Amino acid sequence: MAAALIVKQKGLNTRLAKGALVGVHSWGGDGDGDGDGGDGGDGGGDINNANELPRQSAEHKPYLDYYQKIGINSEFYWFTIAAADAD
């Protein structure tokens, strides 16, 4: 997310060609329940997918903050984690 914020701050934009498709994905940990997280420190912990967490979970906050900083409605975040899993 840090690199994407730098791109945004520099005013670099991505434009999609007519007919282009955009993929979305969720995030999660390793889901094995062993308590080690298996998430590389990104907050996923032992869940398989972000949509397994309640909306109020603090683990969503960095992503919601990022969406706000780049001007994307937070509802798109909730859509992405519901539409596709982390795999």
C-alpha positions as CSV (number, residue, x, y, z in Angstrom):
1,M,0.0,0.0,0.0
2,A,2.9,2.3,0.7
3,A,4.2,2.1,-2.9
4,A,0.7,2.8,-4.2
5,L,0.4,5.9,-2.1
6,I,3.6,7.2,-3.5
7,V,2.3,6.7,-7.0
8,K,-0.9,8.6,-6.0
9,Q,1.1,11.4,-4.4
10,K,3.2,11.8,-7.5
11,G,0.0,12.2,-9.6
12,L,0.6,9.2,-11.7
13,N,-2.6,7.7,-13.0
14,T,-3.6,4.4,-14.5
15,R,-6.1,4.4,-17.3
16,L,-7.9,1.4,-18.5
17,A,-8.5,0.8,-22.2
18,K,-12.1,0.4,-23.4
19,G,-13.3,-3.1,-22.6
20,A,-10.6,-3.7,-20.0
21,L,-11.4,-5.9,-17.0
22,V,-10.3,-5.3,-13.4
23,G,-9.8,-8.1,-11.0
24,V,-10.4,-7.9,-7.3
25,H,-9.2,-10.1,-4.5
26,S,-9.4,-10.4,-0.7
27,W,-6.7,-10.9,1.8
28,G,-6.2,-13.4,4.6
29,G,-3.7,-15.4,6.7
30,D,-2.8,-19.0,6.5
31,G,-6.1,-20.3,8.0
32,D,-4.4,-23.3,9.7
33,G,-5.4,-22.3,13.2
34,D,-2.0,-22.9,14.7
35,G,-1.7,-19.4,16.1
36,D,1.4,-18.3,14.2
37,G,-0.6,-16.0,11.9
38,G,1.2,-17.1,8.7
39,D,0.4,-13.7,7.4
40,G,3.8,-12.1,7.0
41,G,2.7,-9.4,9.4
42,D,0.0,-8.0,7.2
43,G,-2.9,-8.7,9.6
44,G,-4.4,-11.8,8.2
45,G,-3.6,-14.0,11.2
46,D,-5.2,-17.4,11.2
47,I,-8.2,-16.6,9.1
48,N,-8.6,-17.8,5.5
49,N,-10.2,-14.7,4.1
50,A,-10.8,-11.1,5.3
51,N,-14.5,-11.5,5.0
52,E,-14.4,-13.9,8.0
53,L,-13.8,-11.0,10.3
54,P,-16.5,-8.7,11.5
55,R,-16.7,-5.3,9.9
56,Q,-15.7,-3.7,13.2
57,S,-12.4,-5.7,13.4
58,A,-9.3,-3.5,13.7
59,E,-7.6,-5.7,11.0
60,H,-9.7,-3.9,8.3
61,K,-8.6,-0.4,9.4
62,P,-5.3,-0.2,7.4
63,Y,-7.2,-1.1,4.2
64,L,-10.1,1.2,4.9
65,D,-7.6,4.1,5.6
66,Y,-5.8,3.3,2.4
67,Y,-9.0,3.4,0.4
68,Q,-9.9,6.8,1.9
69,K,-6.4,8.2,1.2
70,I,-6.7,7.3,-2.5
71,G,-10.2,8.5,-2.8
72,I,-12.1,5.2,-3.2
73,N,-15.4,4.6,-1.5
74,S,-15.0,2.2,1.4
75,E,-18.0,0.2,0.0
76,F,-15.6,-1.0,-2.7
77,Y,-13.4,-2.6,-0.1
78,W,-16.3,-4.5,1.3
79,F,-17.3,-5.6,-2.2
80,T,-13.7,-6.9,-2.9
81,I,-13.5,-9.0,0.2
82,A,-17.0,-10.5,-0.5
83,A,-16.5,-11.0,-4.2
84,A,-13.3,-13.0,-4.2
85,D,-11.3,-14.9,-1.6
86,A,-7.6,-14.5,-0.8
87,D,-6.5,-17.4,-3.0
